[in-house]
Amino acid sequence: MSLQLDHSKHSESENKFPIIILTDNIMGEANIGSLFRLADAFNIEQIIFSGTPINLKSNRLRRTARGTFERVDFDHTENIIETIESYKSKGYEPVALEITSDSVALDALVLKNDSKILLIVGNERHGISQLVLDTVQTKVHIPMFGNNSSMNVSQATGIALYEFSKTFLTFRQK
């Protein structure tokens, strides 16, 4: 049995979800490739990388991304704080995906019909920097029920994008 998707309902020209992923120094080439695939799968606006510039010549990134880096809009920023402030002025709500003392469960975040999200995800080892966390008011985490206290950044991003897309799809259907 094979699953076939009807791509006519989700063309590239269709309105993108109002979500931008902003990375805080993600360096793993497989994670970067996965972020490209997620951005394409969820039809979001853009990925903005901060910190170390990404290496599009990396075989690992290219294998993981499976060509999506050619379709997904992306950019690089030298100053993540200025980028956050710039997108705030454009009406985006910065949302840091990080377990903190003041983070709320991802599924408890209430989005409005006109919400635009700047989803900030952190470095594989250190997460989102304290400087960024101090700049962002809204912090969310994914409730986990096992003994581990964290998960892979691309897996967590996929879960967050899924949660956001469910909300945005509900708004579109109204």
The 8 nearest C-alpha neighbors of each residue, nearest first, counted from 0:
[[1, 2, 3, 4, 5, 6, 7, 8],
 [2, 0, 3, 4, 5, 6, 7, 40],
 [1, 3, 4, 0, 5, 6, 7, 8],
 [4, 2, 1, 5, 6, 0, 7, 8],
 [3, 5, 6, 2, 7, 8, 9, 1],
 [4, 6, 7, 8, 3, 9, 10, 2],
 [7, 5, 9, 8, 4, 10, 3, 11],
 [8, 6, 5, 9, 10, 4, 11, 13],
 [9, 7, 6, 10, 5, 13, 4, 11],
 [10, 8, 6, 7, 13, 11, 5, 12],
 [9, 11, 12, 13, 7, 8, 6, 14],
 [10, 12, 13, 9, 42, 14, 15, 70],
 [11, 13, 10, 14, 15, 9, 42, 8],
 [14, 12, 10, 11, 15, 9, 8, 42],
 [15, 13, 12, 16, 11, 42, 17, 10],
 [14, 16, 43, 42, 44, 17, 13, 18],
 [15, 17, 43, 18, 42, 44, 14, 167],
 [18, 16, 115, 15, 44, 116, 43, 19],
 [19, 17, 116, 43, 16, 44, 117, 115],
 [18, 20, 117, 45, 44, 46, 118, 116],
 [19, 21, 46, 118, 117, 119, 47, 22],
 [22, 20, 119, 47, 118, 46, 48, 19],
 [23, 21, 48, 120, 119, 49, 24, 121],
 [22, 24, 121, 49, 25, 122, 127, 120],
 [25, 23, 50, 122, 49, 22, 26, 51],
 [26, 24, 122, 23, 22, 27, 123, 121],
 [25, 27, 24, 28, 51, 122, 31, 123],
 [28, 26, 30, 29, 25, 31, 123, 60],
 [27, 29, 60, 31, 30, 59, 32, 26],
 [30, 28, 32, 60, 31, 27, 63, 59],
 [31, 29, 33, 27, 32, 28, 153, 34],
 [30, 32, 28, 34, 33, 29, 27, 35],
 [33, 31, 64, 60, 63, 29, 35, 30],
 [32, 34, 30, 36, 35, 31, 64, 63],
 [35, 33, 37, 31, 36, 32, 153, 38],
 [34, 36, 38, 32, 33, 37, 68, 64],
 [37, 35, 33, 39, 34, 64, 38, 67],
 [36, 38, 40, 34, 39, 35, 41, 33],
 [39, 37, 35, 43, 41, 36, 40, 42],
 [38, 40, 42, 36, 37, 41, 71, 35],
 [41, 39, 37, 42, 38, 36, 43, 35],
 [40, 42, 38, 39, 43, 37, 160, 164],
 [43, 41, 39, 15, 40, 38, 16, 44],
 [44, 42, 16, 15, 18, 38, 41, 45],
 [43, 45, 19, 18, 15, 17, 16, 42],
 [44, 46, 72, 19, 73, 43, 20, 47],
 [45, 47, 73, 20, 19, 21, 48, 74],
 [48, 46, 21, 74, 75, 73, 20, 22],
 [47, 49, 75, 22, 21, 74, 76, 46],
 [50, 48, 76, 24, 23, 75, 22, 77],
 [49, 51, 24, 52, 77, 23, 48, 76],
 [50, 52, 24, 53, 49, 26, 25, 48],
 [53, 51, 50, 54, 75, 49, 48, 26],
 [54, 52, 55, 51, 26, 48, 28, 31],
 [53, 55, 56, 57, 52, 28, 60, 51],
 [56, 54, 57, 53, 60, 61, 58, 68],
 [57, 55, 54, 58, 61, 60, 59, 53],
 [56, 58, 60, 59, 55, 54, 61, 28],
 [59, 57, 61, 60, 62, 56, 55, 63],
 [58, 60, 62, 57, 61, 29, 28, 63],
 [61, 59, 32, 28, 63, 29, 57, 58],
 [60, 62, 58, 64, 59, 63, 65, 57],
 [63, 61, 59, 65, 60, 64, 58, 32],
 [62, 64, 32, 60, 61, 65, 29, 33],
 [63, 65, 32, 61, 36, 67, 66, 62],
 [66, 64, 62, 63, 67, 61, 36, 32],
 [67, 65, 68, 64, 69, 61, 70, 62],
 [66, 68, 69, 70, 64, 65, 36, 35],
 [69, 67, 71, 70, 66, 35, 64, 72],
 [68, 70, 67, 66, 71, 72, 35, 64],
 [71, 69, 67, 68, 72, 39, 66, 35],
 [72, 70, 68, 69, 67, 39, 73, 45],
 [71, 73, 45, 70, 46, 44, 74, 68],
 [74, 72, 46, 45, 47, 71, 75, 48],
 [73, 75, 47, 48, 46, 76, 72, 45],
 [76, 74, 48, 47, 49, 77, 52, 73],
 [77, 75, 49, 78, 48, 79, 74, 47],
 [76, 78, 49, 79, 50, 75, 82, 48],
 [79, 77, 81, 76, 80, 82, 49, 50],
 [78, 80, 82, 81, 49, 83, 76, 77],
 [81, 79, 83, 82, 78, 84, 131, 134],
 [82, 80, 84, 83, 78, 79, 85, 86],
 [81, 83, 79, 85, 80, 84, 86, 78],
 [82, 84, 80, 86, 85, 81, 87, 79],
 [85, 83, 87, 81, 82, 86, 80, 88],
 [84, 86, 82, 88, 83, 87, 81, 89],
 [87, 85, 89, 88, 83, 91, 84, 82],
 [86, 88, 91, 84, 90, 89, 85, 92],
 [87, 89, 85, 86, 90, 84, 91, 83],
 [90, 88, 86, 87, 91, 85, 84, 115],
 [91, 89, 87, 88, 86, 92, 115, 114],
 [92, 90, 115, 87, 116, 86, 117, 89],
 [91, 93, 116, 117, 115, 87, 94, 90],
 [94, 92, 117, 118, 116, 135, 91, 95],
 [93, 95, 118, 137, 138, 119, 117, 92],
 [96, 94, 138, 119, 97, 118, 139, 120],
 [97, 95, 139, 120, 140, 138, 119, 94],
 [98, 96, 140, 95, 139, 99, 138, 127],
 [97, 99, 140, 102, 139, 100, 96, 138],
 [100, 98, 102, 101, 97, 138, 140, 139],
 [99, 101, 102, 98, 103, 138, 97, 140],
 [102, 100, 99, 103, 138, 98, 139, 137],
 [103, 101, 138, 139, 99, 100, 98, 140],
 [104, 102, 139, 140, 105, 138, 101, 107],
 [103, 105, 140, 107, 106, 139, 141, 142],
 [106, 104, 139, 140, 107, 141, 108, 103],
 [105, 107, 104, 108, 162, 109, 141, 103],
 [108, 106, 104, 105, 109, 103, 139, 110],
 [109, 107, 106, 105, 110, 104, 103, 139],
 [110, 108, 107, 111, 106, 166, 105, 114],
 [111, 109, 114, 108, 112, 166, 113, 163],
 [110, 112, 114, 113, 109, 170, 115, 166],
 [111, 113, 114, 170, 110, 167, 171, 166],
 [114, 112, 111, 115, 110, 17, 170, 167],
 [115, 113, 111, 112, 110, 116, 91, 92],
 [114, 116, 91, 17, 18, 92, 113, 90],
 [117, 115, 18, 92, 91, 118, 93, 17],
 [116, 118, 93, 19, 92, 91, 18, 20],
 [119, 117, 20, 94, 116, 21, 19, 95],
 [118, 120, 95, 21, 22, 94, 20, 96],
 [121, 119, 22, 96, 23, 95, 21, 127],
 [122, 120, 127, 126, 23, 22, 25, 123],
 [121, 123, 25, 126, 24, 125, 124, 23],
 [124, 122, 126, 125, 152, 25, 121, 151],
 [123, 125, 122, 126, 121, 25, 127, 152],
 [124, 126, 122, 123, 127, 121, 128, 24],
 [127, 125, 121, 122, 124, 123, 128, 97],
 [126, 128, 121, 23, 122, 120, 129, 125],
 [127, 129, 130, 131, 132, 126, 23, 125],
 [128, 130, 132, 131, 133, 127, 134, 126],
 [129, 131, 133, 128, 132, 134, 80, 127],
 [130, 132, 134, 133, 128, 129, 135, 127],
 [133, 131, 129, 135, 134, 130, 128, 127],
 [132, 134, 130, 131, 135, 129, 136, 128],
 [135, 133, 131, 132, 130, 136, 80, 83],
 [136, 134, 132, 133, 137, 93, 131, 95],
 [135, 137, 138, 134, 93, 133, 94, 132],
 [138, 136, 94, 135, 95, 93, 139, 102],
 [137, 139, 102, 95, 94, 96, 97, 103],
 [140, 138, 102, 103, 96, 105, 104, 97],
 [139, 141, 98, 104, 97, 105, 96, 103],
 [140, 142, 105, 104, 143, 139, 155, 98],
 [143, 141, 104, 140, 144, 105, 106, 103],
 [144, 142, 145, 141, 148, 147, 149, 146],
 [143, 145, 142, 146, 147, 148, 141, 149],
 [146, 144, 147, 143, 148, 142, 149, 150],
 [145, 147, 148, 144, 143, 149, 150, 142],
 [148, 146, 145, 149, 150, 143, 144, 142],
 [147, 149, 146, 150, 143, 145, 98, 144],
 [150, 148, 147, 151, 143, 98, 152, 155],
 [151, 149, 152, 155, 154, 148, 147, 153],
 [150, 152, 154, 153, 155, 149, 123, 30],
 [153, 151, 155, 154, 156, 123, 150, 120],
 [152, 154, 156, 155, 30, 151, 34, 33],
 [155, 153, 157, 151, 156, 152, 158, 150],
 [156, 154, 152, 158, 157, 153, 151, 159],
 [157, 155, 153, 159, 154, 158, 152, 160],
 [158, 156, 154, 160, 155, 159, 161, 153],
 [157, 159, 161, 155, 156, 160, 162, 154],
 [160, 158, 156, 162, 161, 157, 163, 155],
 [161, 159, 163, 157, 162, 158, 164, 156],
 [160, 162, 164, 158, 159, 163, 157, 165],
 [161, 163, 159, 165, 160, 164, 158, 166],
 [164, 162, 160, 166, 165, 161, 159, 167],
 [163, 165, 167, 161, 166, 162, 168, 160],
 [166, 164, 168, 162, 163, 167, 161, 169],
 [165, 167, 169, 163, 164, 168, 170, 162],
 [166, 168, 164, 170, 169, 165, 171, 163],
 [169, 167, 171, 165, 170, 166, 164, 172],
 [170, 168, 166, 172, 167, 171, 165, 173],
 [169, 171, 167, 168, 173, 172, 112, 166],
 [172, 170, 168, 169, 173, 167, 112, 166],
 [171, 173, 169, 170, 168, 167, 166, 165],
 [172, 170, 171, 169, 168, 112, 167, 166]]
